[in-house]
Structures are given as C-alpha cells and as structure tokens.
Amino acid sequence: MASEKDAALAAVPDDNPTIFDKIVKKEIPSTVVYEDEKVLAFRDISPQAPTHIVIIPKVKDGLSGLSKAEERHVEILGSLLYVAKVVAKQEGLEDGYRIVINDGPSGCQSVYHIHVHLLGGRQLNWPPG
C-alpha cells in the first residue's frame, strides 16, 4: 500500500468529486460519529491514533483545501473547528487532542475536499512531522 506521502504526491488538486463527496452521499460506507446540516464527521479508515476522526463540510463549495479559503468560507471553517471540539468531548478526549489540516502536496493532502483530522487517545509527540 502506498504511503500517505505517495498518495498526496499522486493526488490531483481539482474540484472534481472526491471520496468524501461519495461518503456524504452515502455511496461509500463510513462510521459516522457526528452529523448536522453542514458537517459530517466519521472515523478514519487508516487511523494514526486510537481516536482519529475526519471532519468535513457536506458541501465543498470550492474549498478543496485551506489555501483556497475565501471570506465566504469563514462560517464553515468555524463550524469545522467547533464540531472538532464537540466530537472530542463526545469521544472522551478530556486530556487533549490534536487538530490537523493538511494543505497541498507538501502538506501531505491526499483528498482535495477540505477536512480536519481530530487525533487523540494517546500522548502525541512534537514536532508532528
């Protein structure tokens, strides 16, 4: 299986539908831990920590990565972080957790639909990469 770095370098940054669009449409199964009208959160299929949740906006709206954010995206960006806090509490991560947003090939982004990784359940190290 290819590494995350290899997947990120092979990914094509564009606005075409992604695996996350298929998850939102329930075309691909996922283990959903939170859902509202704007945001979906589900367990990562390749967890990097005991708790590893991916949090995405249900509508991409041109927001393929953080570097593509515009002023019109401020509300959804805030919602993603707020949902991360809600899910962290729901998952029992009172001792702390990490939020990660990968952006672009050098940032190891492999899916071009903005997403937040919520990692916890163990002592995380620094620096992260």
N, C-alpha and C positions, 0 to 999 in steps of 0.2 A: 504494500500500500504506500502511496506517495506521502511524503511528509506535508505538514501544513505549509511550510515554506515553498515546496514544489507546487502545491495546489494554488497558492497565492500568485506565484510567478506565472502559472499557466492560465489563471483566470483572466477573462476579458472584461475590462470595465466598460459596461454599457447599460442601457436602460431596458434591455430585454428581460422577460420574466425569469425569475430565479427559482431555486428550490424553495426559498422562503415564500414566494408567491403561491407555490403549489401547496405548501403547508397551510397557509392562510385559507386557501380554498378547500382544504381538507382532501386534496387529491393525493397527498402523501401523509401517512400517519405520523403523529408525534405525541409525546406525553406532555399535554398542556397542563401548566401549573397556575396560569392566570390568563384571563381574557376579559377584555371590555370592548367597547365600540371602536377604540382606536389602536389598541395594543394587544399583542399576543406574546406569551412567554411559555417556553417549553424546554424540556431537558435536552442538553446537547447529546448527540449520538456518539461523540468521542470525548467524553469528559476529561478535563485536565485537573480536576479537583473533585472531592467527594460530592460537592454540590456545584454543578455547572449548568446554568440556565442561560438560554439565549432569549433576548427580549427584542421584539421587532415592531415597527409600525405596520398596521394592516395594509395601509396604502403607502406605496413608496414615494409617489409624488416627486420624482426626480432626485430623491435623496438616496443615491446609490452609496454614498459614503459621507463622512463628516465634512470632508473638504468641499463637497457640493452643497452644503447647507447655505440657505438664504434666509433673510429675515422672516419670510413666511413660514419657515420651519421651526421657529422658536418654540411654539406651543408643543409640537410633537416631540421635540428634543427634551423639553422639560418633562413631558409625560413619560418618556422612556426612563429617565432617571428616577422619577417618583415611583414608577412601577418597580424599578430595581429595589428601592427601599422597602416597598410593600412586600415583595416576594422574599427578600432577605429575612424579614421578620417572620413571614409565613413558614420559611424553611428552617427557622431556629438559629439563624446566624448572628446571635446577640454579641458574640465575641469579635465580630468583624468580618469583612469580606472585601473583595476587590471588584471594581468595575473596569472593564476593558472595552475600548472601541478601536478596532484595527482599521487603518485607512490606507488604501493604496498598496501596491506590490511590496514596497519596503516596510510597510506596517503590517504585512502578512494578512491582508484582507483577501479572502478567497471567495466570498459571496458579495456581489455588488448590490446589496439591499442593506441600508444601514442597520446595524444591530449592536446591541450591548451584551457583553458577556458578564454574567454575575458568577463569581467564583468564591467558594468558601468551604468550610467544613474541615479545614486543616490550617496549620501555620503556613502562610505564604511567604516567599522569600523576596529579597530586594537586592540587586535590581532584577526586574522581571524577565529581561531577555538579553 
